[in-house]
């Protein structure tokens, strides 16, 4: 368990405090992320051909993301994923909009992390950034946060892997952010739920990191 005194010291010394998005600042109302695809199908089955059920759609969506990543050999946007869907899907744009809406309807702010973020801004007066491996755009992410009652102006910067072309999963996003902010890595404190991506990789990049 992280020593609270150490955390307070790191907060005092940091220039930026970074939060992971999903499963840290935002929580989902599903057990696994892929269940979002089932929920979007259940909410709007008329968007899909009659012979395609929720299981088939979930498989199609996963395969499209895999193909998009293989084609680009890196981080991809939601639009790039949907371009890989088979031609049997006739309304990809409307289905993509449904996915974004379903994400908004099935997330809520983590009260523990929201309280910490407000404390960091109020008591420590630090700049706060969001650091996420995600195919949704910055605009989509800010919309989801706002829909859940968070003031987007609390965030000084938002870094999304699909827009930065770098990821936490291989550590490149942390180095990218340090350069963009022109900030020494040890002056950034990151909080996230993934042991490798958020804790180990942030540490390897020179950031201070807390495993949530």
C-alpha positions, -999 to +999 in steps of 0.1 A: +000+000+000+013+035-009+023+056+021+000+086+024+029+108+035+048+098+004+018+106-018+015+141-002+052+147-008+049+138-044+018+160-048+037+189-034+067+184-057+047+176-089+040+202-116+013+180-132-009+152-119-022+128-145-053+106-143-061+075-163-096+076-177-115+043-177-115+023-144-098+052-126-116+086-131-145+070-149-162+037-141-183+016-164-216-001-157-203-033-174-181-061-162-159-060-193-156-033-219-168-055-248-202-056-231-207-021-244-212-036-278-239-058-265-256-029-249-255-007-280-270-036-300-298-040-275-306-003-275-308+000-313-312-035-330-328-018-360-294-004-370-282-039-379-292-064-405-319-089-393-296-119-395-270-103-372-274-107-335-255-091-306-229-119-305-222-115-342-220-078-338-196-080-309-173-103-330-175-080-360-166-049-339-136-067-323-124-079-357-127-045-372-106-030-344-080-057-348-077-052-386-075-014-381-046-018-357-028-043-380-033-020-410-020+011-392+005-007-369-003+015-341-031+035-323-064+039-342-094+062-340-130+051-338-135+062-374-107+040-386-122+011-368-156+016-384-140+018-418-130-018-414-165-032-409-178-055-436-201-042-463-231-060-447-232-032-421-251-005-440-252+023-414-217+024-399-219+061-391-251+058-372-239+027-354-207+046-344-228+074-330-247+048-310-215+034-296-204+068-284-239+074-268-238+040-252-204+048-236-219+080-222-250+061-208-229+034-191-202+054-173-201+074-141-175+094-123-156+076-097-164+096-065-130+088-049-110+100-079-133+130-084-127+141-048-089+136-052-089+156-084-108+185-067-084+184-037-054+185-061-068+216-078-080+233-046-054+225-020-023+217-041-030+240-070-015+216-095-022+213-132-043+182-140-041+161-172-059+131-185-038+103-200-057+075-218-052+046-242-085+051-261-099+052-297-125+078-287-115+114-295-107+141-270-140+157-279-159+125-271-140+120-238-147+155-227-184+151-236-186+119-215-171+136-185-194+166-189-224+143-192-214+128-159-213+161-141-176+170-143-164+204-154-140+199-183-122+231-174-107+212-144-084+195-169-055+215-182-046+190-210-061+157-224-038+132-241-056+104-260-035+076-276-055+076-308-047+113-314-012+113-301+000+083-320+016+069-288+003+046-261+006+038-224+007+001-232+042+005-246+052+035-226+056+059-256+027+081-245+044+091-213+075+102-231+054+120-257+036+140-229+068+149-212+080+165-244+047+182-252+045+197-217+082+205-217+083+191-182+108+169-164+093+134-161+098+132-123+076+163-120+046+144-133+026+121-110+003+095-127-026+076-112-041+046-129-055+011-125-033-009-149-003-024-133+019-025-164+006+004-185-002+029-157+023+019-130+054+002-145+055+020-179+050+054-163+078+046-139+101+035-167+094+068-184+106+086-153+072+096-140+061+090-105+032+066-105+005+053-082-013+020-089-050+025-081 
